[in-house]
C-alpha cells in the first residue's frame, strides 16, 4: 500500500460520506498499520509532499500522520514500530515539508 495513488484513494475513501465505503477504507487502513507500518507511513509522507493532491486530502493525511507519530492512542501510534532509518527519514521529511510548504493552513497542520 505504499504507492501514492493507492494512499490518495484510501484517504478519499476515509472521507467518504458513504458508510460502506468509509468502513471498508477504515479496515484497510487498520490492516496497513498492522501489516506494513513502514510502507504506510512513507507512502503518506509522499502524499503530503505532492502539490497535485487536493488540499483537503493532504490536510487529512497530516492528521493521520500526526496520530501515527505522536504517543497517545496506542491503536494509532506506529512510529516506534517502524525501523530506525525510516524514523529518521520521516522526521527529516516532516521538517522539510514544514519549511517548504507555501500554504499556511497546511503548514500549520504539518507543524502540529
GIMOCOR-V990130 format. One record per pair of residues at least 24 apart in sequence whose C-alpha atoms are under 7 Angstrom apart, sorted by the first residue. I is the first residue (numbers start at 1). J is the second residue. Records with the same first field share a line. If there is no record, write none. Layout:
I: J / J
This chain:
1: 39 / 40
2: 39 / 40 / 43
3: 43
4: 43 / 46 / 47
7: 43 / 44
8: 47
11: 57
12: 57
37: 78 / 82
38: 82 / 86
49: 97
59: 106 / 109
62: 109 / 110
